[in-house]
Amino acid sequence: MSVFDRFGLNFDTTRFGDAHNLSSDASNTMNLIASTSGKFSDWQISSLEAGPIERTEYFQNPTATNIISILSSADLISVTANTCNLFSLQAAADNLTIELNKFLSHTDNISGIVTVTDQSVPSYDTAISFGQMSMMNLSKSNESQSNTDVMLGCFTSLFISDIIEANANTLIYYSNKLADSVTANTDNVENITYSSNLSIMELANIENYCISTGDILNIRRTQDWSFYQNTLQISRDAGFLQQFNNMGGTQSYLVKNIIGTPTLVQNLTANTTNT
């Protein structure tokens, strides 16, 4: 199948008449644009022909495996804690599950494995685009750049895989230890209860570890979101201010004499004088 075949045209194209043929000038222009804007490589053409594209064939979430592992551990802790009436521990495990799902969704977005249409939500496509714009805005602000922090500030959650893996391994140990500690109290056959033979200190350690793990994920996720929102706002502000550069005669008159504030007029006048 060719790329054109994927469009699925089912029509006698001779009925298009003269509209069917592309003029030589238009054809040359099309080929020129294609060659200068970057043609597809062989593997890209093959993928485009085979389609549709599955993003997971090209992107991966480096945190997903360990996050799913922690989800399993948190679920086991919650179920076991509920069985033993350890409601504080159950709440900590349930809250961790909520944070894990938020973190997984967020890292899926910024890893590029899902399509995000809402521009207010940080995603791989928009964060990279606005990150490149931020690099340019900083350069225009005379802040020379020797690193890529302003581009990677929305992706910090992807750079703690080692921490997440360590927490995942610890929670596997804790969840199994808690499950193995359950004992049945059979004083009354009709009213069997269950309890854990772990000490209060050991139970507190498991609960605190659930809380601290959730805090780590929350801090990174919300920082990515906050950085991204700041990126959007600074990009909007930069775009707004750039409209006052190289204004035409009519726009310049309107701004300097009718709608511009005294502060703006003063700034524009001083800038013209300095130039």
C-alpha positions in Angstrom: 0.0 0.0 0.0 1.3 3.5 -0.9 0.7 6.6 1.2 -1.9 7.7 -1.4 -3.8 4.4 -1.1 -4.4 5.1 2.6 -6.6 8.1 1.6 -9.1 5.6 0.3 -10.2 7.5 -2.8 -12.8 5.5 -4.7 -13.7 7.5 -7.8 -13.0 7.7 -11.6 -10.5 10.5 -11.5 -11.0 11.2 -15.2 -14.2 12.9 -14.1 -12.1 15.6 -12.5 -11.4 16.9 -16.0 -8.8 19.6 -16.3 -8.8 20.1 -12.5 -7.1 16.7 -12.2 -3.7 17.8 -13.6 -1.2 19.8 -11.6 0.6 22.6 -13.6 4.3 22.3 -14.1 4.9 25.4 -12.1 2.8 24.1 -9.2 4.5 20.8 -9.4 7.9 22.4 -9.3 6.9 24.6 -6.3 5.5 21.5 -4.5 8.7 19.6 -5.0 10.8 22.5 -3.9 8.9 23.0 -0.7 9.1 19.3 0.0 12.8 19.1 -0.5 13.6 22.2 1.5 11.3 21.5 4.4 12.7 18.0 5.0 11.7 14.9 3.1 10.6 11.7 4.8 13.4 9.1 5.3 12.8 5.5 4.0 11.7 4.2 7.4 9.2 7.1 7.8 7.7 6.4 4.4 7.3 2.7 5.2 5.6 3.7 8.5 3.4 6.2 6.8 2.4 3.7 4.2 1.6 1.0 6.8 -0.2 3.3 9.2 -2.0 4.2 11.3 0.8 5.3 13.6 0.7 4.0 17.1 2.6 6.4 19.4 3.6 3.6 21.7 5.8 2.2 18.9 7.9 5.3 19.1 7.6 6.6 22.7 7.7 4.9 26.1 7.0 6.0 29.6 10.2 5.2 31.6 8.3 5.2 34.9 5.3 3.1 34.0 6.6 -0.4 35.0 7.6 0.7 38.5 4.4 2.8 38.9 2.3 -0.2 38.0 4.3 -2.3 40.5 3.6 0.3 43.3 -0.1 0.3 42.4 -0.1 -3.4 42.9 1.6 -3.1 46.3 -0.6 -0.2 47.4 -3.7 -2.3 46.5 -2.4 -5.2 48.6 -1.6 -3.0 51.5 -5.1 -1.4 51.3 -6.9 -4.7 51.2 -4.8 -6.2 54.0 -5.2 -3.1 56.2 -9.0 -3.2 55.7 -9.1 -6.8 56.7 -7.2 -6.1 59.9 -9.2 -2.8 60.6 -6.0 -0.7 60.2 -8.0 2.2 58.7 -5.2 4.8 58.9 -2.9 2.5 57.0 -5.6 1.8 54.5 -6.2 5.5 53.9 -2.5 6.1 53.3 -2.5 3.2 50.7 -5.6 4.5 49.0 -4.3 8.1 48.9 -1.1 6.7 47.4 -3.1 4.9 44.7 -4.8 8.2 43.8 -1.5 9.9 43.4 0.0 7.0 41.4 -2.8 7.2 38.9 -2.3 10.9 38.5 1.4 10.5 38.1 1.0 7.7 35.6 -1.4 9.8 33.5 0.9 12.8 33.7 4.0 10.9 32.7 2.1 9.2 29.9 1.3 12.7 28.6 4.9 14.1 28.8 6.4 10.9 27.4 4.4 11.3 24.2 2.7 8.0 24.3 -0.8 9.6 24.3 -2.3 12.5 22.3 -3.2 15.5 24.4 -5.5 18.0 22.7 -5.9 20.4 25.6 -3.0 22.9 25.4 -3.3 23.8 29.1 -2.2 20.2 30.0 1.5 19.6 29.8 2.3 17.1 27.1 5.4 16.1 25.1 4.4 18.0 22.0 3.4 21.3 23.6 6.1 21.3 26.3 8.8 20.8 23.7 7.3 23.5 21.4 7.0 26.1 24.2 10.3 25.0 25.7 12.1 25.9 22.4 10.2 29.2 22.4 11.3 29.8 26.0 15.0 29.3 25.0 14.5 31.9 22.3 12.8 34.3 24.6 15.5 34.1 27.2 18.1 34.7 24.4 16.1 37.8 23.3 16.1 38.9 26.9 19.9 38.9 26.9 20.0 35.9 29.2 22.5 33.7 27.5 21.7 30.0 27.8 24.4 27.4 28.6 21.9 24.6 29.5 18.4 23.3 28.6 16.7 23.7 32.0 14.0 25.9 30.6 13.1 23.1 28.1 13.3 20.2 30.6 11.5 21.9 33.5 8.2 20.3 32.4 9.7 16.8 32.3 11.2 16.4 35.8 8.9 13.4 36.6 10.7 11.4 33.9 14.1 11.8 35.6 13.4 10.1 38.9 13.1 6.6 37.7 15.8 5.4 40.1 13.9 6.8 43.1 10.6 5.3 41.9 12.3 1.9 41.4 13.7 1.9 44.9 10.3 2.8 46.3 8.7 0.1 44.3 11.1 -2.5 45.6 10.6 -1.4 49.2 6.8 -1.4 48.9 6.8 -4.9 47.4 8.7 -6.0 50.6 6.3 -4.0 52.9 3.1 -5.2 51.2 4.1 -8.9 51.3 5.3 -8.6 54.9 2.0 -7.1 55.9 0.0 -9.7 54.0 2.0 -12.5 55.7 1.5 -11.0 59.1 -2.3 -11.5 59.1 -3.6 -13.9 61.8 -7.2 -15.0 62.3 -8.7 -14.7 65.8 -11.0 -17.7 66.2 -12.3 -17.2 69.7 -15.7 -17.1 68.3 -16.3 -19.1 65.1 -19.3 -17.0 64.2 -17.3 -13.8 64.5 -13.8 -14.4 63.1 -11.6 -11.3 63.1 -8.2 -10.7 61.7 -5.2 -8.8 62.9 -1.6 -8.2 62.1 1.2 -9.5 64.3 3.5 -6.6 63.2 4.4 -4.1 65.9 2.9 -0.6 66.0 6.3 0.7 64.9 6.4 -1.6 61.8 2.9 -0.6 60.8 3.8 3.1 61.2 6.8 2.6 59.0 4.7 1.1 56.2 2.1 3.9 56.5 4.8 6.6 56.5 6.5 5.1 53.5 3.2 5.1 51.6 2.8 8.8 52.5 6.3 9.7 51.6 6.1 7.9 48.2 3.0 9.8 47.4 4.6 13.1 48.4 7.6 12.4 46.1 5.3 11.8 43.1 3.0 14.7 44.0 5.9 17.2 44.2 7.4 16.2 40.9 4.0 16.1 39.0 2.8 19.5 40.4 6.1 21.1 39.7 5.9 20.0 36.1 2.4 21.5 35.8 3.5 24.7 37.5 6.5 25.1 35.3 4.4 24.5 32.2 1.8 27.0 33.2 4.6 29.6 33.9 6.0 28.7 30.4 2.7 29.4 28.8 2.2 32.7 30.6 5.7 33.9 29.8 5.3 32.9 26.1 2.0 34.9 26.0 3.7 37.9 27.7 6.6 37.8 25.3 4.2 37.6 22.3 2.3 40.5 23.6 5.4 42.7 24.1 6.8 41.8 20.7 3.8 43.4 18.9 5.4 46.8 19.8 8.5 46.0 17.7 8.6 47.3 14.1 5.1 48.7 14.1 3.8 50.2 10.9 3.0 53.8 10.6 -0.8 53.5 11.3 -0.3 51.2 14.2 2.5 53.4 15.6 0.3 56.5 15.4 -2.7 54.7 17.0 -0.5 53.4 19.9 1.4 56.6 20.5 -1.5 59.0 20.2 -4.7 57.3 20.9 -4.6 54.0 22.8 -1.1 53.7 24.3 -0.6 54.6 28.0 1.9 57.3 28.9 4.2 54.6 30.2 4.1 52.7 26.9 4.6 55.9 24.8 7.5 56.9 27.0 9.1 53.4 26.6 8.6 53.4 22.8 10.0 56.9 22.5 13.1 56.1 24.6 13.6 52.9 22.6 13.5 54.8 19.3 15.9 57.4 20.7 18.3 54.7 21.9 18.2 52.9 18.6 
